Amino acid sequence: MGKLLFLSIFLSSAVNAAEKAGMPQLDTEFWVSQIFWLAIIFSILFILLSKLILPKISANLETRKLLILENIETAEKKREESESKIKEYNEIIIKTKNEAKSLISHAKEKLMKDINLKKEALEKDLSGEIQKAEIEIKEFRNKAPEKINKIAVETSTDLLQQLISADVNSSSISTIVNDLSNKKIGKYYGN
C-alpha cells in the first residue's frame, strides 16, 4: 500500500509540475485525445504486424525449420551411406588381404618347386661336368708322361747341342729319358 501511495503522490506531483512547466503530454485536458490516437496507432501497428510482418516471419521460420529438418534427414542418410561404404571398404580390404596372402603362399610354393627343379637340374649338370672333368684329368694324366718325355727329350737335345756344339742323336736321348721316367713314374702314381 505504501508503494501505491508513494506512486500516486509522485504522479500527481509530476502532473502538477508538468502543468506548470507546460508539457502538453502531461496535461489532463489532452489525455483523451492522446489515448484515442494511441489506440488508433497501436491498432494499426497491431494489424500491420499480425497481417503482414508476422506471417512473413512465421513463413520464414517454418521454411527454415523445414530446411533444417530436411538437412538433418539428408545428413542422416549420408551418415548411413558412409557407414555402409565403410563396411564395404573394410570387407574389400579383408578380402583383398586374404587374396594377397593366398597369392603369396601360391607364389612361394611355386618358387620353391622351381628352385628345387632348378637345383636338381643344376646338380645334374654339375655332376655331368664333374664327370667330364675327371675324364679329362685321367686322359691328361695318362698322356702327361709321354708329353713330359717328349719335352724332356727336346730340351735335353737342345741343351746338349748348345753345350757341345754338335749334332746329338735324339733316339739315344729318348731312350735315356724313357728309362729314367719309367723308374720315377711309379713314385708319382703310387705304383
C-alpha beads as a LAMMPS data file, in Angstrom:
LAMMPS data file: protein, C-alpha beads

191 atoms
190 bonds

1 atom types
1 bond types

-500.0 500.0 xlo xhi
-500.0 500.0 ylo yhi
-500.0 500.0 zlo zhi

Masses

1 110.0

Atoms # bond

1 1 1 0.000 0.000 0.000
2 1 1 2.781 2.272 0.853
3 1 1 4.189 1.906 -2.569
4 1 1 0.904 2.732 -4.255
5 1 1 0.521 5.793 -2.159
6 1 1 4.036 6.887 -2.974
7 1 1 3.376 6.314 -6.675
8 1 1 0.167 8.356 -6.706
9 1 1 1.864 11.196 -4.862
10 1 1 4.729 11.075 -7.286
11 1 1 2.418 11.101 -10.331
12 1 1 0.305 13.960 -9.015
13 1 1 3.399 15.980 -8.267
14 1 1 4.670 15.147 -11.749
15 1 1 1.363 16.214 -13.312
16 1 1 1.356 19.457 -11.370
17 1 1 4.942 20.105 -12.363
18 1 1 4.124 19.360 -15.995
19 1 1 1.146 21.692 -15.980
20 1 1 3.292 24.398 -14.586
21 1 1 6.116 23.657 -16.970
22 1 1 3.806 23.460 -19.937
23 1 1 4.297 19.894 -21.185
24 1 1 1.117 19.026 -23.187
25 1 1 1.602 15.275 -22.794
26 1 1 1.021 15.526 -19.081
27 1 1 -1.839 17.982 -19.266
28 1 1 -5.033 16.120 -18.327
29 1 1 -7.006 18.175 -20.801
30 1 1 -5.276 16.409 -23.737
31 1 1 -5.267 12.898 -22.288
32 1 1 -8.450 11.709 -24.018
33 1 1 -7.190 12.693 -27.474
34 1 1 -3.801 11.189 -26.687
35 1 1 -5.408 7.909 -25.618
36 1 1 -7.552 7.955 -28.794
37 1 1 -4.546 8.404 -31.082
38 1 1 -2.573 5.902 -29.054
39 1 1 -5.328 3.307 -29.569
40 1 1 -5.505 4.033 -33.333
41 1 1 -1.707 3.898 -33.835
42 1 1 -1.341 0.723 -31.767
43 1 1 -4.306 -0.848 -33.624
44 1 1 -2.737 -0.028 -36.987
45 1 1 0.630 -1.359 -35.813
46 1 1 -1.038 -4.484 -34.451
47 1 1 -2.892 -5.080 -37.730
48 1 1 0.302 -4.458 -39.778
49 1 1 2.315 -6.763 -37.567
50 1 1 -0.275 -9.525 -37.351
51 1 1 -1.355 -9.462 -41.028
52 1 1 1.814 -8.546 -42.921
53 1 1 5.020 -8.839 -40.930
54 1 1 4.389 -11.736 -38.539
55 1 1 3.055 -14.092 -41.272
56 1 1 6.221 -13.456 -43.301
57 1 1 8.366 -14.092 -40.237
58 1 1 6.328 -17.215 -39.426
59 1 1 6.645 -18.414 -43.012
60 1 1 10.395 -17.808 -42.918
61 1 1 10.674 -19.634 -39.588
62 1 1 8.618 -22.541 -40.916
63 1 1 10.710 -22.670 -44.107
64 1 1 13.856 -22.583 -42.032
65 1 1 12.512 -25.326 -39.756
66 1 1 11.646 -27.490 -42.784
67 1 1 15.055 -26.815 -44.321
68 1 1 16.793 -27.782 -41.080
69 1 1 14.722 -30.981 -40.824
70 1 1 15.484 -31.770 -44.454
71 1 1 19.192 -31.158 -43.842
72 1 1 19.083 -33.392 -40.780
73 1 1 17.388 -36.149 -42.801
74 1 1 19.929 -35.742 -45.593
75 1 1 22.793 -35.811 -43.107
76 1 1 21.373 -38.961 -41.503
77 1 1 21.072 -40.635 -44.917
78 1 1 24.617 -39.609 -45.791
79 1 1 25.862 -40.926 -42.451
80 1 1 24.144 -44.265 -43.066
81 1 1 25.548 -44.377 -46.605
82 1 1 29.031 -43.586 -45.346
83 1 1 28.771 -46.282 -42.672
84 1 1 27.697 -48.805 -45.296
85 1 1 30.542 -47.667 -47.567
86 1 1 32.983 -48.061 -44.676
87 1 1 31.683 -51.593 -44.051
88 1 1 32.037 -52.416 -47.757
89 1 1 35.509 -50.888 -47.767
90 1 1 36.556 -52.958 -44.735
91 1 1 35.146 -56.110 -46.341
92 1 1 37.033 -55.354 -49.554
93 1 1 40.238 -54.792 -47.577
94 1 1 39.818 -58.090 -45.689
95 1 1 39.005 -59.925 -48.930
96 1 1 41.982 -58.362 -50.689
97 1 1 44.317 -59.219 -47.804
98 1 1 43.148 -62.840 -47.871
99 1 1 43.599 -62.997 -51.648
100 1 1 47.053 -61.454 -51.336
101 1 1 48.016 -63.976 -48.661
102 1 1 46.843 -66.877 -50.802
103 1 1 48.642 -65.466 -53.867
104 1 1 51.821 -65.042 -51.845
105 1 1 51.605 -68.589 -50.487
106 1 1 50.965 -69.976 -54.002
107 1 1 53.863 -67.936 -55.334
108 1 1 56.122 -69.225 -52.544
109 1 1 55.115 -72.821 -53.267
110 1 1 55.698 -72.342 -56.991
111 1 1 59.017 -70.635 -56.329
112 1 1 60.126 -73.469 -54.050
113 1 1 59.145 -76.016 -56.712
114 1 1 61.021 -74.022 -59.356
115 1 1 64.038 -73.718 -57.067
116 1 1 64.012 -77.468 -56.356
117 1 1 63.691 -78.254 -60.080
118 1 1 66.486 -75.844 -60.938
119 1 1 68.578 -77.212 -58.083
120 1 1 68.111 -80.769 -59.362
121 1 1 68.921 -79.676 -62.917
122 1 1 71.959 -77.773 -61.675
123 1 1 73.141 -80.760 -59.641
124 1 1 72.652 -82.997 -62.676
125 1 1 74.592 -80.566 -64.901
126 1 1 77.256 -80.169 -62.239
127 1 1 77.696 -83.917 -61.792
128 1 1 77.961 -84.268 -65.580
129 1 1 80.610 -81.523 -65.702
130 1 1 82.479 -83.149 -62.809
131 1 1 82.489 -86.482 -64.620
132 1 1 83.760 -84.788 -67.802
133 1 1 86.482 -83.030 -65.816
134 1 1 87.507 -86.310 -64.134
135 1 1 87.715 -87.995 -67.535
136 1 1 89.798 -85.138 -68.916
137 1 1 92.073 -85.306 -65.843
138 1 1 92.553 -89.050 -66.333
139 1 1 93.308 -88.572 -70.021
140 1 1 95.695 -85.750 -69.195
141 1 1 97.306 -87.899 -66.507
142 1 1 97.702 -90.774 -68.940
143 1 1 99.126 -88.545 -71.685
144 1 1 101.264 -86.426 -69.362
145 1 1 104.251 -88.828 -69.154
146 1 1 104.502 -89.009 -72.932
147 1 1 104.372 -85.224 -73.260
148 1 1 106.832 -84.774 -70.434
149 1 1 109.189 -87.299 -72.044
150 1 1 108.865 -85.569 -75.400
151 1 1 109.578 -82.153 -73.826
152 1 1 112.464 -83.617 -71.843
153 1 1 113.949 -85.188 -74.978
154 1 1 113.653 -81.954 -76.958
155 1 1 115.046 -79.851 -74.127
156 1 1 117.909 -82.274 -73.481
157 1 1 118.744 -82.432 -77.162
158 1 1 118.778 -78.646 -77.453
159 1 1 120.896 -78.279 -74.339
160 1 1 123.414 -80.874 -75.424
161 1 1 123.659 -79.342 -78.876
162 1 1 124.324 -75.952 -77.336
163 1 1 126.819 -77.374 -74.862
164 1 1 128.860 -79.468 -77.233
165 1 1 128.081 -77.553 -80.396
166 1 1 127.417 -80.730 -82.349
167 1 1 124.508 -82.801 -83.541
168 1 1 123.202 -85.232 -80.975
169 1 1 121.367 -88.473 -81.612
170 1 1 117.835 -87.828 -80.326
171 1 1 116.951 -91.554 -80.244
172 1 1 119.619 -92.301 -77.628
173 1 1 118.471 -89.294 -75.534
174 1 1 114.880 -90.514 -75.901
175 1 1 115.884 -93.970 -74.621
176 1 1 117.651 -92.463 -71.609
177 1 1 114.702 -90.193 -70.783
178 1 1 112.224 -93.102 -71.141
179 1 1 114.291 -95.305 -68.820
180 1 1 114.521 -92.565 -66.208
181 1 1 110.831 -91.733 -66.463
182 1 1 109.803 -95.406 -66.140
183 1 1 111.814 -95.665 -62.930
184 1 1 110.343 -92.411 -61.495
185 1 1 106.746 -92.769 -62.773
186 1 1 105.846 -95.353 -60.156
187 1 1 106.854 -92.878 -57.491
188 1 1 104.372 -90.245 -58.746
189 1 1 101.408 -92.551 -59.428
190 1 1 101.800 -94.642 -56.343
191 1 1 102.857 -97.869 -58.178

Bonds

1 1 1 2
2 1 2 3
3 1 3 4
4 1 4 5
5 1 5 6
6 1 6 7
7 1 7 8
8 1 8 9
9 1 9 10
10 1 10 11
11 1 11 12
12 1 12 13
13 1 13 14
14 1 14 15
15 1 15 16
16 1 16 17
17 1 17 18
18 1 18 19
19 1 19 20
20 1 20 21
21 1 21 22
22 1 22 23
23 1 23 24
24 1 24 25
25 1 25 26
26 1 26 27
27 1 27 28
28 1 28 29
29 1 29 30
30 1 30 31
31 1 31 32
32 1 32 33
33 1 33 34
34 1 34 35
35 1 35 36
36 1 36 37
37 1 37 38
38 1 38 39
39 1 39 40
40 1 40 41
41 1 41 42
42 1 42 43
43 1 43 44
44 1 44 45
45 1 45 46
46 1 46 47
47 1 47 48
48 1 48 49
49 1 49 50
50 1 50 51
51 1 51 52
52 1 52 53
53 1 53 54
54 1 54 55
55 1 55 56
56 1 56 57
57 1 57 58
58 1 58 59
59 1 59 60
60 1 60 61
61 1 61 62
62 1 62 63
63 1 63 64
64 1 64 65
65 1 65 66
66 1 66 67
67 1 67 68
68 1 68 69
69 1 69 70
70 1 70 71
71 1 71 72
72 1 72 73
73 1 73 74
74 1 74 75
75 1 75 76
76 1 76 77
77 1 77 78
78 1 78 79
79 1 79 80
80 1 80 81
81 1 81 82
82 1 82 83
83 1 83 84
84 1 84 85
85 1 85 86
86 1 86 87
87 1 87 88
88 1 88 89
89 1 89 90
90 1 90 91
91 1 91 92
92 1 92 93
93 1 93 94
94 1 94 95
95 1 95 96
96 1 96 97
97 1 97 98
98 1 98 99
99 1 99 100
100 1 100 101
101 1 101 102
102 1 102 103
103 1 103 104
104 1 104 105
105 1 105 106
106 1 106 107
107 1 107 108
108 1 108 109
109 1 109 110
110 1 110 111
111 1 111 112
112 1 112 113
113 1 113 114
114 1 114 115
115 1 115 116
116 1 116 117
117 1 117 118
118 1 118 119
119 1 119 120
120 1 120 121
121 1 121 122
122 1 122 123
123 1 123 124
124 1 124 125
125 1 125 126
126 1 126 127
127 1 127 128
128 1 128 129
129 1 129 130
130 1 130 131
131 1 131 132
132 1 132 133
133 1 133 134
134 1 134 135
135 1 135 136
136 1 136 137
137 1 137 138
138 1 138 139
139 1 139 140
140 1 140 141
141 1 141 142
142 1 142 143
143 1 143 144
144 1 144 145
145 1 145 146
146 1 146 147
147 1 147 148
148 1 148 149
149 1 149 150
150 1 150 151
151 1 151 152
152 1 152 153
153 1 153 154
154 1 154 155
155 1 155 156
156 1 156 157
157 1 157 158
158 1 158 159
159 1 159 160
160 1 160 161
161 1 161 162
162 1 162 163
163 1 163 164
164 1 164 165
165 1 165 166
166 1 166 167
167 1 167 168
168 1 168 169
169 1 169 170
170 1 170 171
171 1 171 172
172 1 172 173
173 1 173 174
174 1 174 175
175 1 175 176
176 1 176 177
177 1 177 178
178 1 178 179
179 1 179 180
180 1 180 181
181 1 181 182
182 1 182 183
183 1 183 184
184 1 184 185
185 1 185 186
186 1 186 187
187 1 187 188
188 1 188 189
189 1 189 190
190 1 190 191
